[in-house]
């Protein structure tokens, strides 16, 4: 969903996963480490999706606050995501800032 640009659906899926974490049965220390990494990754993705949704909301509202939109694009680059998604975020931020 993230790669396809369905950020609202993606944020709902990430929140559902995060809410399911307390229900996991962890049997080993390695599984505990993996779950902790998963929680961090889910929080990073939720933050990134919230930032992008806000940026798109400003864009569709016809806001003249280009500085805020540039800030949001740059903030999204700070989120810890997978490399493929990180590449798309960097590309998007560069394009948005270049236009400004």
Chimera marker file (.cmm) of the C-alpha trace (Angstrom):
<marker_set name="trace">
<marker id="1" x="0.000" y="0.000" z="0.000" r="1" g="1" b="0" radius="0.5"/>
<marker id="2" x="2.860" y="2.352" z="0.801" r="1" g="1" b="0" radius="0.5"/>
<marker id="3" x="4.566" y="1.863" z="-2.551" r="1" g="1" b="0" radius="0.5"/>
<marker id="4" x="1.246" y="2.246" z="-4.369" r="1" g="1" b="0" radius="0.5"/>
<marker id="5" x="0.572" y="5.551" z="-2.599" r="1" g="1" b="0" radius="0.5"/>
<marker id="6" x="-2.431" y="4.391" z="-0.557" r="1" g="1" b="0" radius="0.5"/>
<marker id="7" x="-1.259" y="6.132" z="2.609" r="1" g="1" b="0" radius="0.5"/>
<marker id="8" x="-4.587" y="6.083" z="4.441" r="1" g="1" b="0" radius="0.5"/>
<marker id="9" x="-4.915" y="2.341" z="3.911" r="1" g="1" b="0" radius="0.5"/>
<marker id="10" x="-1.275" y="1.836" z="4.830" r="1" g="1" b="0" radius="0.5"/>
<marker id="11" x="-1.572" y="3.741" z="8.087" r="1" g="1" b="0" radius="0.5"/>
<marker id="12" x="-4.606" y="1.661" z="9.046" r="1" g="1" b="0" radius="0.5"/>
<marker id="13" x="-2.731" y="-1.567" z="8.275" r="1" g="1" b="0" radius="0.5"/>
<marker id="14" x="0.318" y="-0.447" z="10.275" r="1" g="1" b="0" radius="0.5"/>
<marker id="15" x="-1.855" y="0.542" z="13.234" r="1" g="1" b="0" radius="0.5"/>
<marker id="16" x="-3.643" y="-2.819" z="13.123" r="1" g="1" b="0" radius="0.5"/>
<marker id="17" x="-0.282" y="-4.599" z="13.199" r="1" g="1" b="0" radius="0.5"/>
<marker id="18" x="0.917" y="-2.435" z="16.068" r="1" g="1" b="0" radius="0.5"/>
<marker id="19" x="-2.252" y="-3.115" z="18.032" r="1" g="1" b="0" radius="0.5"/>
<marker id="20" x="-1.787" y="-6.868" z="17.502" r="1" g="1" b="0" radius="0.5"/>
<marker id="21" x="1.718" y="-6.939" z="18.991" r="1" g="1" b="0" radius="0.5"/>
<marker id="22" x="0.565" y="-7.403" z="22.626" r="1" g="1" b="0" radius="0.5"/>
<marker id="23" x="-1.277" y="-10.555" z="21.545" r="1" g="1" b="0" radius="0.5"/>
<marker id="24" x="1.869" y="-12.278" z="20.250" r="1" g="1" b="0" radius="0.5"/>
<marker id="25" x="3.185" y="-15.341" z="22.050" r="1" g="1" b="0" radius="0.5"/>
<marker id="26" x="6.947" y="-14.899" z="22.244" r="1" g="1" b="0" radius="0.5"/>
<marker id="27" x="8.886" y="-18.072" z="23.012" r="1" g="1" b="0" radius="0.5"/>
<marker id="28" x="12.508" y="-17.006" z="22.576" r="1" g="1" b="0" radius="0.5"/>
<marker id="29" x="14.762" y="-14.030" z="23.101" r="1" g="1" b="0" radius="0.5"/>
<marker id="30" x="15.371" y="-13.773" z="19.363" r="1" g="1" b="0" radius="0.5"/>
<marker id="31" x="11.630" y="-13.495" z="18.776" r="1" g="1" b="0" radius="0.5"/>
<marker id="32" x="11.494" y="-10.759" z="21.402" r="1" g="1" b="0" radius="0.5"/>
<marker id="33" x="14.258" y="-8.838" z="19.628" r="1" g="1" b="0" radius="0.5"/>
<marker id="34" x="12.444" y="-9.261" z="16.301" r="1" g="1" b="0" radius="0.5"/>
<marker id="35" x="9.179" y="-7.982" z="17.774" r="1" g="1" b="0" radius="0.5"/>
<marker id="36" x="10.933" y="-4.937" z="19.239" r="1" g="1" b="0" radius="0.5"/>
<marker id="37" x="12.408" y="-4.168" z="15.815" r="1" g="1" b="0" radius="0.5"/>
<marker id="38" x="8.965" y="-4.620" z="14.271" r="1" g="1" b="0" radius="0.5"/>
<marker id="39" x="7.414" y="-2.162" z="16.728" r="1" g="1" b="0" radius="0.5"/>
<marker id="40" x="10.079" y="0.448" z="15.929" r="1" g="1" b="0" radius="0.5"/>
<marker id="41" x="9.551" y="-0.057" z="12.200" r="1" g="1" b="0" radius="0.5"/>
<marker id="42" x="5.771" y="0.209" z="12.537" r="1" g="1" b="0" radius="0.5"/>
<marker id="43" x="6.047" y="3.449" z="14.512" r="1" g="1" b="0" radius="0.5"/>
<marker id="44" x="8.423" y="4.904" z="11.895" r="1" g="1" b="0" radius="0.5"/>
<marker id="45" x="6.047" y="4.006" z="9.064" r="1" g="1" b="0" radius="0.5"/>
<marker id="46" x="3.026" y="5.395" z="10.904" r="1" g="1" b="0" radius="0.5"/>
<marker id="47" x="4.889" y="8.659" z="11.466" r="1" g="1" b="0" radius="0.5"/>
<marker id="48" x="5.931" y="8.821" z="7.819" r="1" g="1" b="0" radius="0.5"/>
<marker id="49" x="2.396" y="8.156" z="6.613" r="1" g="1" b="0" radius="0.5"/>
<marker id="50" x="0.964" y="10.846" z="8.903" r="1" g="1" b="0" radius="0.5"/>
<marker id="51" x="3.491" y="13.369" z="7.583" r="1" g="1" b="0" radius="0.5"/>
<marker id="52" x="2.724" y="12.498" z="3.963" r="1" g="1" b="0" radius="0.5"/>
<marker id="53" x="-1.032" y="12.637" z="4.521" r="1" g="1" b="0" radius="0.5"/>
<marker id="54" x="-0.669" y="16.114" z="6.026" r="1" g="1" b="0" radius="0.5"/>
<marker id="55" x="1.546" y="17.262" z="3.131" r="1" g="1" b="0" radius="0.5"/>
<marker id="56" x="-0.964" y="15.984" z="0.574" r="1" g="1" b="0" radius="0.5"/>
<marker id="57" x="-3.811" y="17.631" z="2.499" r="1" g="1" b="0" radius="0.5"/>
<marker id="58" x="-2.019" y="20.984" z="2.254" r="1" g="1" b="0" radius="0.5"/>
<marker id="59" x="-1.340" y="20.386" z="-1.426" r="1" g="1" b="0" radius="0.5"/>
<marker id="60" x="-4.932" y="19.541" z="-2.313" r="1" g="1" b="0" radius="0.5"/>
<marker id="61" x="-6.262" y="22.429" z="-0.215" r="1" g="1" b="0" radius="0.5"/>
<marker id="62" x="-4.307" y="24.796" z="-2.445" r="1" g="1" b="0" radius="0.5"/>
<marker id="63" x="-2.255" y="26.128" z="0.435" r="1" g="1" b="0" radius="0.5"/>
<marker id="64" x="0.343" y="28.765" z="-0.385" r="1" g="1" b="0" radius="0.5"/>
<marker id="65" x="2.480" y="27.587" z="2.527" r="1" g="1" b="0" radius="0.5"/>
<marker id="66" x="5.241" y="26.088" z="0.392" r="1" g="1" b="0" radius="0.5"/>
<marker id="67" x="7.704" y="26.244" z="3.263" r="1" g="1" b="0" radius="0.5"/>
<marker id="68" x="5.520" y="23.949" z="5.365" r="1" g="1" b="0" radius="0.5"/>
<marker id="69" x="5.126" y="21.496" z="2.482" r="1" g="1" b="0" radius="0.5"/>
<marker id="70" x="8.907" y="21.471" z="1.979" r="1" g="1" b="0" radius="0.5"/>
<marker id="71" x="9.419" y="20.901" z="5.699" r="1" g="1" b="0" radius="0.5"/>
<marker id="72" x="7.036" y="17.957" z="5.669" r="1" g="1" b="0" radius="0.5"/>
<marker id="73" x="8.813" y="16.433" z="2.661" r="1" g="1" b="0" radius="0.5"/>
<marker id="74" x="12.135" y="16.748" z="4.463" r="1" g="1" b="0" radius="0.5"/>
<marker id="75" x="10.756" y="15.410" z="7.763" r="1" g="1" b="0" radius="0.5"/>
<marker id="76" x="9.592" y="12.298" z="5.986" r="1" g="1" b="0" radius="0.5"/>
<marker id="77" x="13.174" y="11.563" z="4.896" r="1" g="1" b="0" radius="0.5"/>
<marker id="78" x="14.121" y="11.239" z="8.576" r="1" g="1" b="0" radius="0.5"/>
<marker id="79" x="11.793" y="8.306" z="9.163" r="1" g="1" b="0" radius="0.5"/>
<marker id="80" x="13.436" y="4.885" z="9.292" r="1" g="1" b="0" radius="0.5"/>
<marker id="81" x="11.904" y="2.926" z="6.426" r="1" g="1" b="0" radius="0.5"/>
<marker id="82" x="13.034" y="0.190" z="4.059" r="1" g="1" b="0" radius="0.5"/>
<marker id="83" x="15.508" y="1.209" z="1.379" r="1" g="1" b="0" radius="0.5"/>
<marker id="84" x="12.998" y="1.089" z="-1.489" r="1" g="1" b="0" radius="0.5"/>
<marker id="85" x="10.589" y="3.378" z="0.345" r="1" g="1" b="0" radius="0.5"/>
<marker id="86" x="13.422" y="5.610" z="1.539" r="1" g="1" b="0" radius="0.5"/>
<marker id="87" x="14.509" y="6.074" z="-2.083" r="1" g="1" b="0" radius="0.5"/>
<marker id="88" x="10.995" y="7.168" z="-3.074" r="1" g="1" b="0" radius="0.5"/>
<marker id="89" x="10.843" y="9.579" z="-0.145" r="1" g="1" b="0" radius="0.5"/>
<marker id="90" x="14.202" y="11.160" z="-1.056" r="1" g="1" b="0" radius="0.5"/>
<marker id="91" x="13.126" y="11.462" z="-4.684" r="1" g="1" b="0" radius="0.5"/>
<marker id="92" x="9.838" y="13.090" z="-3.661" r="1" g="1" b="0" radius="0.5"/>
<marker id="93" x="11.566" y="15.535" z="-1.301" r="1" g="1" b="0" radius="0.5"/>
<marker id="94" x="14.112" y="16.524" z="-3.943" r="1" g="1" b="0" radius="0.5"/>
<marker id="95" x="11.414" y="17.103" z="-6.542" r="1" g="1" b="0" radius="0.5"/>
<marker id="96" x="9.264" y="19.147" z="-4.174" r="1" g="1" b="0" radius="0.5"/>
<marker id="97" x="12.147" y="21.312" z="-3.023" r="1" g="1" b="0" radius="0.5"/>
<marker id="98" x="13.385" y="21.795" z="-6.567" r="1" g="1" b="0" radius="0.5"/>
<marker id="99" x="9.957" y="23.080" z="-7.625" r="1" g="1" b="0" radius="0.5"/>
<marker id="100" x="10.012" y="25.608" z="-4.808" r="1" g="1" b="0" radius="0.5"/>
<link id1="1" id2="2" r="1" g="1" b="0" radius="0.2"/>
<link id1="2" id2="3" r="1" g="1" b="0" radius="0.2"/>
<link id1="3" id2="4" r="1" g="1" b="0" radius="0.2"/>
<link id1="4" id2="5" r="1" g="1" b="0" radius="0.2"/>
<link id1="5" id2="6" r="1" g="1" b="0" radius="0.2"/>
<link id1="6" id2="7" r="1" g="1" b="0" radius="0.2"/>
<link id1="7" id2="8" r="1" g="1" b="0" radius="0.2"/>
<link id1="8" id2="9" r="1" g="1" b="0" radius="0.2"/>
<link id1="9" id2="10" r="1" g="1" b="0" radius="0.2"/>
<link id1="10" id2="11" r="1" g="1" b="0" radius="0.2"/>
<link id1="11" id2="12" r="1" g="1" b="0" radius="0.2"/>
<link id1="12" id2="13" r="1" g="1" b="0" radius="0.2"/>
<link id1="13" id2="14" r="1" g="1" b="0" radius="0.2"/>
<link id1="14" id2="15" r="1" g="1" b="0" radius="0.2"/>
<link id1="15" id2="16" r="1" g="1" b="0" radius="0.2"/>
<link id1="16" id2="17" r="1" g="1" b="0" radius="0.2"/>
<link id1="17" id2="18" r="1" g="1" b="0" radius="0.2"/>
<link id1="18" id2="19" r="1" g="1" b="0" radius="0.2"/>
<link id1="19" id2="20" r="1" g="1" b="0" radius="0.2"/>
<link id1="20" id2="21" r="1" g="1" b="0" radius="0.2"/>
<link id1="21" id2="22" r="1" g="1" b="0" radius="0.2"/>
<link id1="22" id2="23" r="1" g="1" b="0" radius="0.2"/>
<link id1="23" id2="24" r="1" g="1" b="0" radius="0.2"/>
<link id1="24" id2="25" r="1" g="1" b="0" radius="0.2"/>
<link id1="25" id2="26" r="1" g="1" b="0" radius="0.2"/>
<link id1="26" id2="27" r="1" g="1" b="0" radius="0.2"/>
<link id1="27" id2="28" r="1" g="1" b="0" radius="0.2"/>
<link id1="28" id2="29" r="1" g="1" b="0" radius="0.2"/>
<link id1="29" id2="30" r="1" g="1" b="0" radius="0.2"/>
<link id1="30" id2="31" r="1" g="1" b="0" radius="0.2"/>
<link id1="31" id2="32" r="1" g="1" b="0" radius="0.2"/>
<link id1="32" id2="33" r="1" g="1" b="0" radius="0.2"/>
<link id1="33" id2="34" r="1" g="1" b="0" radius="0.2"/>
<link id1="34" id2="35" r="1" g="1" b="0" radius="0.2"/>
<link id1="35" id2="36" r="1" g="1" b="0" radius="0.2"/>
<link id1="36" id2="37" r="1" g="1" b="0" radius="0.2"/>
<link id1="37" id2="38" r="1" g="1" b="0" radius="0.2"/>
<link id1="38" id2="39" r="1" g="1" b="0" radius="0.2"/>
<link id1="39" id2="40" r="1" g="1" b="0" radius="0.2"/>
<link id1="40" id2="41" r="1" g="1" b="0" radius="0.2"/>
<link id1="41" id2="42" r="1" g="1" b="0" radius="0.2"/>
<link id1="42" id2="43" r="1" g="1" b="0" radius="0.2"/>
<link id1="43" id2="44" r="1" g="1" b="0" radius="0.2"/>
<link id1="44" id2="45" r="1" g="1" b="0" radius="0.2"/>
<link id1="45" id2="46" r="1" g="1" b="0" radius="0.2"/>
<link id1="46" id2="47" r="1" g="1" b="0" radius="0.2"/>
<link id1="47" id2="48" r="1" g="1" b="0" radius="0.2"/>
<link id1="48" id2="49" r="1" g="1" b="0" radius="0.2"/>
<link id1="49" id2="50" r="1" g="1" b="0" radius="0.2"/>
<link id1="50" id2="51" r="1" g="1" b="0" radius="0.2"/>
<link id1="51" id2="52" r="1" g="1" b="0" radius="0.2"/>
<link id1="52" id2="53" r="1" g="1" b="0" radius="0.2"/>
<link id1="53" id2="54" r="1" g="1" b="0" radius="0.2"/>
<link id1="54" id2="55" r="1" g="1" b="0" radius="0.2"/>
<link id1="55" id2="56" r="1" g="1" b="0" radius="0.2"/>
<link id1="56" id2="57" r="1" g="1" b="0" radius="0.2"/>
<link id1="57" id2="58" r="1" g="1" b="0" radius="0.2"/>
<link id1="58" id2="59" r="1" g="1" b="0" radius="0.2"/>
<link id1="59" id2="60" r="1" g="1" b="0" radius="0.2"/>
<link id1="60" id2="61" r="1" g="1" b="0" radius="0.2"/>
<link id1="61" id2="62" r="1" g="1" b="0" radius="0.2"/>
<link id1="62" id2="63" r="1" g="1" b="0" radius="0.2"/>
<link id1="63" id2="64" r="1" g="1" b="0" radius="0.2"/>
<link id1="64" id2="65" r="1" g="1" b="0" radius="0.2"/>
<link id1="65" id2="66" r="1" g="1" b="0" radius="0.2"/>
<link id1="66" id2="67" r="1" g="1" b="0" radius="0.2"/>
<link id1="67" id2="68" r="1" g="1" b="0" radius="0.2"/>
<link id1="68" id2="69" r="1" g="1" b="0" radius="0.2"/>
<link id1="69" id2="70" r="1" g="1" b="0" radius="0.2"/>
<link id1="70" id2="71" r="1" g="1" b="0" radius="0.2"/>
<link id1="71" id2="72" r="1" g="1" b="0" radius="0.2"/>
<link id1="72" id2="73" r="1" g="1" b="0" radius="0.2"/>
<link id1="73" id2="74" r="1" g="1" b="0" radius="0.2"/>
<link id1="74" id2="75" r="1" g="1" b="0" radius="0.2"/>
<link id1="75" id2="76" r="1" g="1" b="0" radius="0.2"/>
<link id1="76" id2="77" r="1" g="1" b="0" radius="0.2"/>
<link id1="77" id2="78" r="1" g="1" b="0" radius="0.2"/>
<link id1="78" id2="79" r="1" g="1" b="0" radius="0.2"/>
<link id1="79" id2="80" r="1" g="1" b="0" radius="0.2"/>
<link id1="80" id2="81" r="1" g="1" b="0" radius="0.2"/>
<link id1="81" id2="82" r="1" g="1" b="0" radius="0.2"/>
<link id1="82" id2="83" r="1" g="1" b="0" radius="0.2"/>
<link id1="83" id2="84" r="1" g="1" b="0" radius="0.2"/>
<link id1="84" id2="85" r="1" g="1" b="0" radius="0.2"/>
<link id1="85" id2="86" r="1" g="1" b="0" radius="0.2"/>
<link id1="86" id2="87" r="1" g="1" b="0" radius="0.2"/>
<link id1="87" id2="88" r="1" g="1" b="0" radius="0.2"/>
<link id1="88" id2="89" r="1" g="1" b="0" radius="0.2"/>
<link id1="89" id2="90" r="1" g="1" b="0" radius="0.2"/>
<link id1="90" id2="91" r="1" g="1" b="0" radius="0.2"/>
<link id1="91" id2="92" r="1" g="1" b="0" radius="0.2"/>
<link id1="92" id2="93" r="1" g="1" b="0" radius="0.2"/>
<link id1="93" id2="94" r="1" g="1" b="0" radius="0.2"/>
<link id1="94" id2="95" r="1" g="1" b="0" radius="0.2"/>
<link id1="95" id2="96" r="1" g="1" b="0" radius="0.2"/>
<link id1="96" id2="97" r="1" g="1" b="0" radius="0.2"/>
<link id1="97" id2="98" r="1" g="1" b="0" radius="0.2"/>
<link id1="98" id2="99" r="1" g="1" b="0" radius="0.2"/>
<link id1="99" id2="100" r="1" g="1" b="0" radius="0.2"/>
</marker_set>
